Amino acid sequence: MNACRWVQNLYGQLRGWHRWTIRKQVAEFARWQPQALAELNRQLFQQRVASAIRTFPLYAEKIRHQMGGLPENGAIEPGQLPLWTKSDQRALFSVLIGPPLPGSFVHASGGSTGEPTRFYMTRESFEWRMAVADRGYSWAHAEEGRRSFYVWSTPARELSRMTAWKQKWHHRLQNRDYFDLFHFNNERKKECCKQINRFKPESVVSYSGNLYELAGFVRDHPGGLQWRPQTLVGAAEGLPPGGRELVEKQLGGEVFMSYGSREFMLIGMECEKHCGYHISTDTLYVEVVDDSGQPVKPGDVGRIVVTDLRNEANPFIRYEIGDLGVMANPAICSCGRPFPLLARVEGRCGEYVELPDRTRVTAIFIAHLLKEFMWIHGFQIVQPNNQEITLRLITPEALNRDTVSEVEHLLREKMGAEIRIRFERVNELEKTVSGKTLPIVRLGH
């Protein structure tokens, strides 16, 4: 363990967060036999269900309605339980008058489907998810303490001096450098290459679509990127066909794909075999189910549902994350790790706004910004052409200039002054035939 990680782990242990203890457990689980880890996974699932029934009356009532009563003592089959939807989560959050458990705090998803999800989480849950993410990223040589370059989003709002100072030193301890890619035009890509050349990272971590864009830029502008990292980690979205090959050829490293969400952080991670995503079964219970919530056979496409086994502050049990996926068959990878494989994730496609100069801003960042405003309950971007956008917003009160001015200001900082931005308050968002709310609606497409 390098000195930076040692200092951070000791600090987290002394603060009472059990960081050192949790990270030792996470490392130990990677050495378990698959059968033992699967049994632990089932036991933790049963405990979480029982705990959620005791803690959250709204969840207990949903189970009572589905099953005709609460389950008796004994094993509960996941397929007996209802799915927990984003609508269920918003309804629960709206009736909570404060943290359901002492020390729990509010977290939020980016709302990539146009509807931000807010929930409570415990500090212990945070430590578990950070430890599991660090373990997965270590397979790509991108764990804390390893010299890593993040082509990532920065906070939507300006940080206080103290917060900015703490964040700077936290990144330094992690041995990480960050580059804001919200407005990723050619000039910014050129500057990104320069910063990579200066920092000389072992790994580059970014949203997959932007790795693909950066690789295309490097191909078309030879000589701009002189440093070649050992690995590249793609997150948040998939690569198009041929994308992995382009990224590896132009950026120089081996690509490792990750799968996660704001609700759970790292759900699965590729290893060096690249046969699928190793599921974090020491913290999550992951299923692929049909429309009635019953598991589908390995190899068949279904809806991904996730149970958080370590967060007592929210009933994320069989939570429908909004993605389609396929369980692997066989479930265990030849690398020898005990974590089962999710063969692939489908239905996570990058959405973007096109600007007047033809550059693109990914909708992930729009979602990242809008989640900071508690009065925005849902959003959708309508773009008839590259000269203008309309933000459809679901809000509890009517919009006025004061309420939208900060949103517009932050958008213009990233998107420029040329694009016209309008705001429209709506009661519901446009949906596809399948019922999915798209973050971007392109008129005429």
VEXDREN-2710 file (C-alpha; in Angstrom, 1 decimal):
% VEXDREN-2710
k/r/px/py/pz
1/MET/0.0/0.0/0.0
2/ASN/1.5/3.4/-1.0
3/ALA/1.8/6.2/1.5
4/CYS/-1.1/8.3/0.2
5/ARG/-3.6/5.4/0.6
6/TRP/-2.2/4.5/4.0
7/VAL/-2.7/8.1/5.2
8/GLN/-6.2/8.3/3.9
9/ASN/-7.2/4.9/5.3
10/LEU/-5.8/5.8/8.7
11/TYR/-7.6/9.1/8.7
12/GLY/-10.9/7.4/7.8
13/GLN/-10.4/4.9/10.6
14/LEU/-9.6/7.5/13.2
15/ARG/-12.6/9.5/12.3
16/GLY/-14.8/6.5/13.2
17/TRP/-15.8/5.7/9.6
18/HIS/-14.3/2.2/9.8
19/ARG/-12.4/2.9/6.5
20/TRP/-9.5/0.6/7.2
21/THR/-11.6/-2.2/8.5
22/ILE/-14.0/-2.0/5.5
23/ARG/-11.1/-1.9/3.0
24/LYS/-9.5/-5.0/4.6
25/GLN/-12.9/-6.8/4.3
26/VAL/-13.3/-5.8/0.6
27/ALA/-9.8/-7.0/-0.2
28/GLU/-10.5/-10.3/1.7
29/PHE/-13.7/-10.9/-0.2
30/ALA/-11.8/-10.9/-3.5
31/ARG/-10.0/-14.1/-2.2
32/TRP/-13.2/-16.0/-1.2
33/GLN/-14.6/-18.9/-3.1
34/PRO/-17.5/-18.1/-5.5
35/GLN/-19.9/-20.3/-3.5
36/ALA/-19.1/-18.6/-0.2
37/LEU/-19.5/-15.1/-1.7
38/ALA/-22.8/-16.1/-3.2
39/GLU/-24.0/-17.3/0.2
40/LEU/-23.0/-14.1/1.8
41/ASN/-24.8/-12.2/-1.0
42/ARG/-28.0/-14.1/-0.2
43/GLN/-27.7/-13.6/3.5
44/LEU/-27.1/-9.8/3.2
45/PHE/-30.2/-9.6/0.9
46/GLN/-32.4/-11.2/3.5
47/GLN/-31.1/-8.8/6.2
48/ARG/-31.6/-5.8/4.1
49/VAL/-35.3/-6.7/3.3
50/ALA/-36.0/-7.2/7.0
51/SER/-34.3/-4.0/8.0
52/ALA/-36.2/-1.9/5.3
53/ILE/-39.5/-3.3/6.4
54/ARG/-38.8/-2.2/10.0
55/THR/-37.4/1.3/9.0
56/PHE/-39.7/2.4/6.1
57/PRO/-43.5/2.1/6.5
58/LEU/-44.0/3.1/2.8
59/TYR/-41.8/0.2/1.7
60/ALA/-43.5/-2.2/4.1
61/GLU/-46.9/-1.1/2.7
62/LYS/-45.7/-1.7/-0.9
63/ILE/-44.7/-5.3/0.1
64/ARG/-48.0/-5.8/1.9
65/HIS/-49.9/-4.7/-1.2
66/GLN/-47.8/-7.0/-3.5
67/MET/-47.8/-10.1/-1.3
68/GLY/-51.0/-9.7/0.6
69/GLY/-49.1/-9.4/3.9
70/LEU/-45.6/-9.1/5.2
71/PRO/-43.3/-12.1/4.8
72/GLU/-43.0/-14.6/7.6
73/ASN/-39.6/-15.4/9.2
74/GLY/-37.5/-17.4/6.8
75/ALA/-35.9/-17.0/3.4
76/ILE/-37.5/-14.6/1.0
77/GLU/-37.2/-15.2/-2.7
78/PRO/-36.4/-12.0/-4.5
79/GLY/-39.0/-12.7/-7.2
80/GLN/-41.7/-12.5/-4.5
81/LEU/-40.9/-8.8/-3.8
82/PRO/-42.0/-5.8/-5.8
83/LEU/-39.6/-3.8/-7.9
84/TRP/-38.7/-0.4/-6.4
85/THR/-39.0/2.3/-9.1
86/LYS/-37.7/5.8/-9.4
87/SER/-41.3/7.0/-8.8
88/ASP/-41.4/5.0/-5.6
89/GLN/-38.1/6.6/-4.5
90/ARG/-39.4/10.1/-5.2
91/ALA/-42.6/9.4/-3.3
92/LEU/-40.6/8.1/-0.3
93/PHE/-38.2/11.1/-0.3
94/SER/-41.0/13.5/-0.4
95/VAL/-42.6/12.2/2.8
96/LEU/-39.4/11.9/4.8
97/ILE/-39.0/14.9/7.2
98/GLY/-35.3/14.3/7.8
99/PRO/-32.6/11.7/7.8
100/PRO/-34.1/8.3/8.6
101/LEU/-31.0/7.2/10.5
102/PRO/-28.6/9.4/12.6
103/GLY/-25.7/10.6/10.5
104/SER/-27.3/9.8/7.1
105/PHE/-27.1/12.4/4.4
106/VAL/-28.8/13.3/1.1
107/HIS/-27.3/12.1/-2.2
108/ALA/-28.7/12.5/-5.7
109/SER/-28.4/10.9/-9.1
110/GLY/-27.7/13.0/-12.1
111/GLY/-31.2/12.4/-13.5
112/SER/-29.9/11.1/-16.9
113/THR/-33.5/10.1/-17.7
114/GLY/-34.7/13.6/-17.0
115/GLU/-35.9/12.9/-13.4
116/PRO/-33.3/13.4/-10.7
117/THR/-33.5/10.8/-7.9
118/ARG/-32.6/11.9/-4.3
119/PHE/-32.0/9.5/-1.4
120/TYR/-30.3/9.2/2.0
121/MET/-27.2/7.2/2.5
122/THR/-25.1/6.3/5.6
123/ARG/-21.4/7.1/6.0
124/GLU/-20.7/3.4/6.3
125/SER/-22.4/2.8/2.9
126/PHE/-20.2/5.5/1.4
127/GLU/-17.1/3.9/2.7
128/TRP/-18.2/0.5/1.3
129/ARG/-18.9/1.9/-2.2
130/MET/-15.6/3.8/-2.2
131/ALA/-13.6/0.7/-1.2
132/VAL/-15.3/-1.5/-3.8
133/ALA/-14.7/1.2/-6.5
134/ASP/-11.1/1.3/-5.5
135/ARG/-10.8/-2.5/-5.7
136/GLY/-12.4/-2.5/-9.2
137/TYR/-10.3/0.3/-10.5
138/SER/-7.1/-1.4/-9.2
139/TRP/-7.6/-4.0/-11.9
140/ALA/-7.1/-1.2/-14.4
141/HIS/-4.2/0.3/-12.3
142/ALA/-6.4/3.4/-11.5
143/GLU/-6.9/3.0/-7.8
144/GLU/-6.3/5.8/-5.2
145/GLY/-2.6/6.6/-5.0
146/ARG/-2.0/5.5/-8.6
147/ARG/-1.2/8.4/-10.9
148/SER/-4.5/8.9/-12.7
149/PHE/-5.9/11.7/-14.9
150/TYR/-9.7/12.2/-14.8
151/VAL/-11.4/13.8/-17.9
152/TRP/-14.4/14.5/-15.8
153/SER/-17.1/16.9/-14.7
154/THR/-16.4/19.6/-12.2
155/PRO/-18.9/20.9/-9.5
156/ALA/-21.8/22.8/-11.1
157/ARG/-21.5/25.6/-8.6
158/GLU/-18.4/27.5/-7.5
159/LEU/-16.9/26.0/-4.3
160/SER/-16.0/28.0/-1.2
161/ARG/-12.3/28.6/-0.7
162/MET/-12.2/26.1/2.1
163/THR/-14.0/23.4/0.1
164/ALA/-11.9/24.1/-2.9
165/TRP/-8.7/23.8/-0.8
166/LYS/-9.8/20.6/0.8
167/GLN/-10.7/19.1/-2.6
168/LYS/-7.3/20.1/-4.1
169/TRP/-5.4/18.3/-1.3
170/HIS/-7.7/15.3/-1.4
171/HIS/-7.0/15.0/-5.1
172/ARG/-3.3/15.4/-4.4
173/LEU/-3.4/12.6/-1.8
174/GLN/-5.2/10.4/-4.3
175/ASN/-2.5/11.3/-6.9
176/ARG/-5.2/12.4/-9.4
177/ASP/-5.5/15.4/-11.7
178/TYR/-8.9/16.5/-13.1
179/PHE/-9.8/18.2/-16.4
180/ASP/-13.3/19.7/-16.9
181/LEU/-14.8/18.3/-20.1
182/PHE/-18.2/19.9/-20.1
183/HIS/-17.5/21.9/-23.2
184/PHE/-15.3/19.5/-25.1
185/ASN/-14.6/21.3/-28.3
186/ASN/-11.3/21.0/-30.3
187/GLU/-9.5/23.7/-28.3
188/ARG/-10.4/22.0/-25.1
189/LYS/-9.3/18.6/-26.5
190/LYS/-6.0/20.2/-27.4
191/GLU/-5.6/21.6/-23.9
192/CYS/-6.5/18.2/-22.5
193/CYS/-3.8/16.5/-24.5
194/LYS/-1.3/19.1/-23.2
195/GLN/-2.3/18.5/-19.6
196/ILE/-2.0/14.7/-20.0
197/ASN/1.5/15.2/-21.5
198/ARG/2.5/17.3/-18.4
199/PHE/0.9/15.0/-15.8
200/LYS/2.0/11.7/-17.3
201/PRO/-0.6/9.5/-15.7
202/GLU/-0.6/5.7/-15.6
203/SER/-4.3/5.7/-16.3
204/VAL/-6.9/8.1/-17.9
205/VAL/-10.5/7.8/-16.6
206/SER/-13.4/9.5/-18.4
207/TYR/-16.9/9.1/-19.7
208/SER/-16.6/6.6/-22.5
209/GLY/-18.1/8.9/-25.2
210/ASN/-15.5/11.5/-24.4
211/LEU/-12.6/9.0/-24.6
212/TYR/-14.0/8.1/-28.0
213/GLU/-14.1/11.8/-29.0
214/LEU/-10.6/12.5/-27.7
215/ALA/-9.3/9.5/-29.7
216/GLY/-10.8/10.9/-32.8
217/PHE/-9.2/14.2/-32.2
218/VAL/-5.8/12.6/-31.6
219/ARG/-6.1/10.7/-34.8
220/ASP/-6.9/13.8/-36.8
221/HIS/-4.2/16.0/-35.0
222/PRO/-1.1/13.8/-35.0
223/GLY/1.6/14.8/-32.4
224/GLY/-0.8/16.5/-30.0
225/LEU/-0.8/13.6/-27.5
226/GLN/2.8/12.5/-26.7
227/TRP/2.2/10.6/-23.5
228/ARG/0.6/7.2/-23.6
229/PRO/-1.1/6.0/-20.4
230/GLN/-1.0/2.3/-19.5
231/THR/-4.8/2.0/-19.1
232/LEU/-8.0/3.8/-20.0
233/VAL/-11.2/3.5/-17.9
234/GLY/-14.5/4.2/-19.6
235/ALA/-17.5/5.1/-17.4
236/ALA/-21.2/6.1/-17.6
237/GLU/-21.9/5.0/-21.2
238/GLY/-20.8/2.4/-23.7
239/LEU/-18.5/2.7/-26.7
240/PRO/-19.8/2.4/-30.3
241/PRO/-18.7/-0.6/-32.4
242/GLY/-15.0/-0.2/-33.1
243/GLY/-14.7/2.3/-30.3
244/ARG/-12.5/0.2/-28.1
245/GLU/-10.0/-0.4/-30.9
246/LEU/-9.9/3.3/-31.8
247/VAL/-9.4/4.5/-28.2
248/GLU/-6.6/1.9/-27.6
249/LYS/-4.8/2.7/-30.9
250/GLN/-4.9/6.5/-30.5
251/LEU/-4.7/7.0/-26.8
252/GLY/-2.3/4.2/-26.2
253/GLY/-3.6/2.2/-23.3
254/GLU/-5.7/-0.9/-22.6
255/VAL/-9.4/-0.1/-22.2
256/PHE/-11.3/-1.2/-19.1
257/MET/-15.1/-0.5/-19.0
258/SER/-16.9/0.1/-15.8
259/TYR/-20.6/0.1/-15.0
260/GLY/-22.1/2.1/-12.2
261/SER/-24.6/4.7/-11.2
262/ARG/-24.9/7.6/-8.7
263/GLU/-27.3/5.5/-6.6
264/PHE/-24.7/2.7/-6.1
265/MET/-21.4/3.9/-7.5
266/LEU/-19.5/0.9/-9.0
267/ILE/-21.9/-1.9/-10.0
268/GLY/-19.5/-3.9/-12.2
269/MET/-16.0/-3.7/-13.6
270/GLU/-14.1/-5.3/-16.4
271/CYS/-10.9/-7.3/-15.5
272/GLU/-8.0/-8.0/-17.9
273/LYS/-10.0/-10.8/-19.6
274/HIS/-12.7/-8.3/-20.8
275/CYS/-15.5/-10.9/-20.7
276/GLY/-18.0/-8.7/-18.9
277/TYR/-18.5/-6.7/-15.7
278/HIS/-17.5/-8.4/-12.4
279/ILE/-20.5/-7.6/-10.1
280/SER/-19.8/-6.1/-6.7
281/THR/-21.7/-8.8/-4.9
282/ASP/-20.2/-8.0/-1.5
283/THR/-22.2/-4.7/-1.6
284/LEU/-24.9/-5.3/-4.2
285/TYR/-27.5/-7.9/-5.2
286/VAL/-27.9/-7.6/-9.0
287/GLU/-30.6/-9.3/-11.0
288/VAL/-31.7/-9.2/-14.7
289/VAL/-35.5/-9.7/-14.8
290/ASP/-38.4/-9.7/-17.2
291/ASP/-41.4/-7.3/-17.2
292/SER/-43.0/-9.1/-14.3
293/GLY/-39.9/-8.9/-12.1
294/GLN/-38.8/-12.6/-12.5
295/PRO/-35.2/-13.5/-13.3
296/VAL/-34.5/-14.2/-17.0
297/LYS/-32.1/-17.0/-18.1
298/PRO/-28.4/-16.1/-18.5
299/GLY/-27.8/-14.9/-22.0
300/ASP/-31.3/-13.4/-22.3
301/VAL/-31.8/-9.6/-22.3
302/GLY/-33.8/-8.2/-19.3
303/ARG/-34.1/-5.2/-17.0
304/ILE/-31.3/-4.7/-14.5
305/VAL/-32.5/-4.3/-10.9
306/VAL/-30.1/-3.6/-8.0
307/THR/-30.3/-4.1/-4.2
308/ASP/-27.9/-2.0/-2.0
309/LEU/-26.8/-4.4/0.7
310/ARG/-24.9/-1.8/2.7
311/ASN/-27.1/1.3/2.8
312/GLU/-29.6/1.2/5.7
313/ALA/-30.9/4.7/5.1
314/ASN/-32.9/3.9/1.9
315/PRO/-34.9/0.9/0.7
316/PHE/-33.0/0.3/-2.5
317/ILE/-34.3/-3.2/-2.8
318/ARG/-34.8/-4.6/-6.4
319/TYR/-34.4/-1.0/-7.6
320/GLU/-35.0/-0.6/-11.3
321/ILE/-32.0/1.3/-12.5
322/GLY/-33.4/1.9/-16.1
323/ASP/-30.9/-0.2/-18.0
324/LEU/-31.2/-3.5/-20.0
325/GLY/-28.5/-6.1/-19.5
326/VAL/-27.5/-9.8/-19.9
327/MET/-26.1/-12.1/-17.3
328/ALA/-23.1/-14.1/-18.4
329/ASN/-23.1/-17.9/-18.9
330/PRO/-20.9/-19.2/-17.4
331/ALA/-21.1/-16.7/-14.6
332/ILE/-17.5/-17.0/-13.3
333/CYS/-14.6/-15.5/-15.2
334/SER/-11.4/-17.4/-16.0
335/CYS/-9.4/-14.7/-14.2
336/GLY/-10.2/-16.5/-10.9
337/ARG/-12.0/-13.7/-9.2
338/PRO/-15.1/-14.9/-7.3
339/PHE/-17.5/-12.1/-8.5
340/PRO/-20.1/-13.2/-11.1
341/LEU/-20.3/-11.6/-14.5
342/LEU/-22.8/-9.3/-16.1
343/ALA/-22.0/-10.0/-19.7
344/ARG/-23.1/-6.7/-21.1
345/VAL/-25.2/-3.6/-20.5
346/GLU/-27.6/-2.4/-23.2
347/GLY/-29.7/0.8/-23.6
348/ARG/-27.1/3.2/-22.1
349/CYS/-26.6/5.5/-25.1
350/GLY/-25.0/9.0/-24.9
351/GLU/-27.3/12.0/-25.4
352/TYR/-25.9/15.4/-26.4
353/VAL/-26.8/19.0/-27.2
354/GLU/-25.3/20.3/-30.4
355/LEU/-24.0/23.9/-30.1
356/PRO/-23.9/26.5/-32.9
357/ASP/-20.3/25.8/-33.7
358/ARG/-21.2/22.1/-34.2
359/THR/-19.5/20.9/-31.0
360/ARG/-21.4/18.7/-28.7
361/VAL/-22.2/18.8/-24.9
362/THR/-23.2/15.5/-23.4
363/ALA/-26.5/15.4/-21.6
364/ILE/-24.7/13.7/-18.6
365/PHE/-23.3/17.1/-17.7
366/ILE/-26.6/18.9/-18.1
367/ALA/-28.1/16.3/-15.7
368/HIS/-25.1/16.8/-13.3
369/LEU/-25.8/20.5/-13.2
370/LEU/-29.6/20.4/-12.8
371/LYS/-29.6/17.9/-10.0
372/GLU/-28.1/20.7/-7.8
373/PHE/-31.5/22.6/-7.9
374/MET/-33.9/21.0/-5.4
375/TRP/-36.9/22.8/-7.0
376/ILE/-36.3/21.0/-10.3
377/HIS/-38.3/17.7/-10.1
378/GLY/-37.8/16.7/-13.7
379/PHE/-36.3/18.0/-16.9
380/GLN/-36.2/17.5/-20.6
381/ILE/-34.2/19.3/-23.3
382/VAL/-35.9/20.0/-26.6
383/GLN/-33.6/21.0/-29.5
384/PRO/-35.1/21.9/-32.9
385/ASN/-31.7/22.9/-34.3
386/ASN/-28.2/23.7/-33.1
387/GLN/-29.1/27.4/-32.5
388/GLU/-31.5/26.9/-29.6
389/ILE/-32.8/24.7/-26.8
390/THR/-35.8/24.7/-24.6
391/LEU/-35.6/23.3/-21.1
392/ARG/-38.9/21.7/-20.1
393/LEU/-39.0/21.7/-16.3
394/ILE/-41.4/20.0/-13.8
395/THR/-41.4/22.4/-10.8
396/PRO/-43.7/22.9/-7.8
397/GLU/-44.2/26.6/-8.5
398/ALA/-44.4/28.8/-11.6
399/LEU/-41.1/29.8/-13.2
400/ASN/-39.9/33.4/-13.1
401/ARG/-36.7/35.2/-14.1
402/ASP/-35.2/34.9/-10.7
403/THR/-35.6/31.2/-10.4
404/VAL/-34.1/30.3/-13.8
405/SER/-31.4/33.0/-14.0
406/GLU/-28.8/30.9/-12.1
407/VAL/-29.5/27.8/-14.2
408/GLU/-29.1/29.9/-17.4
409/HIS/-25.9/31.5/-16.1
410/LEU/-24.3/28.1/-15.3
411/LEU/-25.4/26.6/-18.7
412/ARG/-24.0/29.6/-20.6
413/GLU/-20.6/29.2/-18.7
414/LYS/-20.3/25.8/-20.3
415/MET/-22.3/26.2/-23.6
416/GLY/-21.4/29.8/-24.6
417/ALA/-23.5/32.9/-25.3
418/GLU/-24.5/32.0/-28.9
419/ILE/-27.1/29.4/-28.2
420/ARG/-30.6/30.6/-27.3
421/ILE/-32.0/29.0/-24.0
422/ARG/-35.7/29.0/-23.2
423/PHE/-37.5/27.6/-20.2
424/GLU/-40.9/26.0/-20.1
425/ARG/-42.8/24.7/-17.1
426/VAL/-44.7/21.5/-17.8
427/ASN/-46.8/18.9/-15.9
428/GLU/-45.2/15.9/-17.5
429/LEU/-42.3/15.0/-19.8
430/GLU/-42.5/13.5/-23.3
431/LYS/-42.0/9.7/-23.3
432/THR/-41.2/7.1/-25.8
433/VAL/-43.5/4.3/-26.8
434/SER/-41.8/2.1/-24.2
435/GLY/-42.4/4.6/-21.5
436/LYS/-38.8/5.9/-21.1
437/THR/-38.3/9.7/-20.6
438/LEU/-35.5/10.8/-22.9
439/PRO/-33.3/13.7/-21.6
440/ILE/-33.1/15.1/-25.2
441/VAL/-35.9/15.4/-27.7
442/ARG/-34.8/16.4/-31.2
443/LEU/-37.6/17.9/-33.2
444/GLY/-37.7/16.6/-36.8
445/HIS/-35.7/13.5/-36.0
END
